[in-house]
Amino acid sequence: MMDASEIEALFTRSGGQFAFARWGRPIAPVVFGVTDETLSVIKGALEAVMALSGHKMAETDPELGSNLMMFFFREWDELPEVPGLDRLVPDLGPLLARLKQADANQYRIFHFDTDGGIKACFVFLRMEENLSAVPAETLALSQIVQSVLLWSDTAFKDRSPLAVAGEKTILRPDIAGLIRAAYDPVLPVASSDASHALRLAARVGLSQ
């Protein structure tokens, strides 16, 4: 079981700021650039994480239509061709230039409601050699887990949120417990106070 300091680290950004947020509205997903088979894998991963968290899914979001958008593509240069994407992603051109220069293969953008809860997430996956080698089930579960909370930008750099059990890739039990605790309705949808990690730790302990 993770203690409060370990939980705090997962939501403390590289600049030192603590920032926790969970979804404040039902998740209405849409996925671009995959086969029907891969789409069903992503849907299964999302349904599994929603069942774990107790959060809800919806067919549409009344404000945005879809609020969890996942884009799979080969090159960053393909994104400007997506109609309306420049309205959803501020400064899309300069962002793509930075991602290309860094040779990045993934990027996530979150938007927030007035109370700080997540209202939208855009996931971009450039399927170069490394990502293409990852099994679809592993990639889908990893991306959904990283989109269900506002984790630190360094949260999973040294250790994946997933684990291998036999021949199956699963969510690490400690991360699963933390996601479940984070969606406890008693807790606020967002917090910039590091003491929130103590409340999360207490909730994780109660669920054990």
C-alpha positions in Angstrom: 0.0 0.0 0.0 1.3 3.5 -0.9 1.9 6.0 1.8 1.0 9.7 1.6 4.5 10.7 0.5 4.4 8.3 -2.4 0.9 9.5 -3.4 2.0 13.1 -3.1 4.9 12.5 -5.5 2.5 11.1 -8.2 0.7 14.4 -8.3 3.6 16.8 -7.8 4.8 18.2 -11.1 8.4 18.6 -12.1 8.2 22.3 -11.2 7.2 21.4 -7.6 3.5 22.2 -7.7 1.0 19.7 -6.3 -2.0 19.3 -8.7 -4.7 16.7 -8.4 -7.8 16.4 -10.5 -10.3 13.7 -11.5 -13.1 13.8 -14.1 -16.0 15.9 -12.9 -18.4 14.8 -15.7 -19.2 11.5 -17.4 -16.6 10.4 -20.0 -17.8 10.4 -23.6 -14.9 8.9 -25.7 -14.1 8.9 -29.3 -11.1 7.2 -31.0 -9.6 8.1 -34.4 -7.1 6.1 -36.5 -7.6 2.5 -35.3 -9.2 -0.7 -36.6 -12.5 -2.0 -35.1 -10.5 -4.7 -33.3 -8.3 -2.1 -31.6 -11.3 0.1 -30.8 -12.9 -2.8 -28.9 -9.7 -3.2 -26.9 -9.6 0.5 -26.0 -13.3 0.4 -25.0 -12.7 -2.6 -22.8 -9.8 -0.9 -21.1 -11.9 2.2 -20.5 -14.9 0.2 -19.2 -12.6 -1.7 -16.8 -11.1 1.5 -15.3 -14.5 3.1 -15.1 -15.8 0.0 -13.2 -12.8 0.3 -10.8 -13.3 4.0 -10.2 -17.1 4.0 -10.1 -17.1 6.9 -12.6 -19.6 7.0 -15.4 -19.4 7.0 -19.2 -21.8 8.7 -21.6 -22.7 8.5 -25.3 -22.1 12.3 -25.6 -21.1 15.3 -23.6 -23.7 18.1 -23.7 -21.0 20.8 -24.1 -18.3 19.1 -26.2 -19.9 16.1 -27.9 -16.9 13.9 -27.1 -14.6 14.8 -24.2 -12.0 12.1 -24.3 -10.5 12.1 -27.8 -7.7 9.7 -28.7 -5.8 10.1 -31.9 -3.6 7.4 -33.4 -1.4 8.4 -36.3 2.0 8.0 -37.9 3.4 11.5 -38.1 2.8 14.7 -36.1 2.3 16.5 -39.5 -1.1 14.7 -39.9 -2.7 16.5 -37.0 -3.2 19.9 -38.6 -5.4 18.1 -41.2 -7.9 17.2 -38.5 -10.9 19.6 -38.9 -11.4 21.9 -35.9 -8.5 20.5 -33.9 -6.8 24.0 -33.8 -9.9 25.2 -31.9 -9.6 22.5 -29.3 -5.8 22.7 -28.9 -4.4 26.2 -28.3 -1.3 27.1 -30.3 -1.4 23.8 -32.2 1.4 24.8 -34.6 4.1 25.7 -32.0 3.1 22.6 -29.9 3.6 20.3 -32.9 6.9 21.9 -33.6 8.1 21.2 -30.1 6.9 17.6 -30.2 8.6 17.0 -33.5 11.8 18.5 -32.2 11.7 16.3 -29.1 10.8 13.2 -31.3 7.9 12.6 -28.9 5.6 9.7 -29.5 2.7 10.8 -27.2 1.1 13.8 -25.6 -1.9 14.5 -23.5 -3.8 17.8 -23.0 -6.4 18.3 -20.3 -9.1 20.9 -20.0 -10.9 21.7 -16.7 -14.3 22.8 -15.4 -14.6 25.9 -13.2 -14.3 23.7 -10.1 -11.0 22.2 -11.3 -12.4 18.8 -12.4 -11.3 17.4 -15.7 -13.8 18.2 -18.5 -11.8 17.0 -21.5 -8.7 15.1 -22.4 -7.0 14.9 -25.8 -4.6 12.0 -26.3 -2.1 12.0 -29.2 -0.2 8.8 -30.0 2.4 8.8 -32.8 2.7 5.1 -33.7 6.4 5.0 -34.4 8.5 1.8 -33.9 8.4 1.7 -30.1 4.7 2.3 -29.6 3.8 0.0 -32.5 5.7 -2.8 -30.7 3.5 -2.5 -27.6 0.6 -4.9 -27.5 -2.8 -3.2 -28.0 -4.1 -4.3 -24.6 -1.1 -2.8 -22.8 -1.1 0.4 -24.8 -4.9 0.9 -24.3 -4.8 0.3 -20.5 -1.8 2.5 -20.0 -3.3 5.4 -21.9 -6.7 5.2 -20.1 -5.0 5.1 -16.7 -2.9 8.1 -17.6 -6.1 10.0 -18.8 -8.4 9.2 -15.8 -6.5 11.4 -13.4 -4.2 14.5 -13.7 -1.0 12.7 -12.8 2.3 14.5 -12.4 4.4 14.8 -15.6 7.0 12.6 -13.9 4.6 10.1 -12.3 5.4 7.1 -14.5 8.8 7.9 -15.9 10.6 5.4 -13.8 7.9 2.8 -13.3 4.9 1.9 -15.3 1.4 2.0 -13.8 1.0 -1.6 -15.2 2.4 -4.9 -14.1 2.7 -8.4 -15.6 0.7 -11.2 -14.0 1.5 -14.5 -15.7 0.9 -13.8 -19.4 -1.4 -10.9 -18.7 -0.8 -7.2 -18.3 -2.8 -5.7 -15.4 -3.0 -2.4 -13.6 -0.7 -2.3 -10.6 -2.7 -3.0 -7.4 -1.4 0.1 -5.7 -2.4 2.3 -8.7 -5.8 0.6 -8.9 -6.4 1.3 -5.2 -5.3 4.9 -5.7 -7.7 5.5 -8.6 -10.6 3.9 -6.6 -9.8 6.3 -3.7 -9.4 9.3 -5.9 -13.0 8.9 -7.1 -14.5 8.6 -3.6 -17.4 11.1 -3.8 -16.4 12.4 -0.3 -13.3 13.9 -1.8 -13.1 17.0 -4.0 -12.7 16.7 -7.7 -9.5 18.8 -7.6 -6.9 20.1 -5.1 -3.7 22.1 -5.3 -3.0 21.4 -1.6 -0.4 18.6 -1.0 -2.3 17.6 2.2 -4.8 16.0 -0.2 -2.4 13.1 -0.5 -3.1 12.4 3.2 -6.8 12.1 2.4 -6.1 9.9 -0.6 -3.9 7.6 1.6 -6.6 7.3 4.2 -9.1 6.3 1.5 -6.7 3.8 0.1 -6.3 2.3 3.5 -10.1 2.1 4.0 -10.5 0.1 0.8 -7.8 -2.4 1.6 
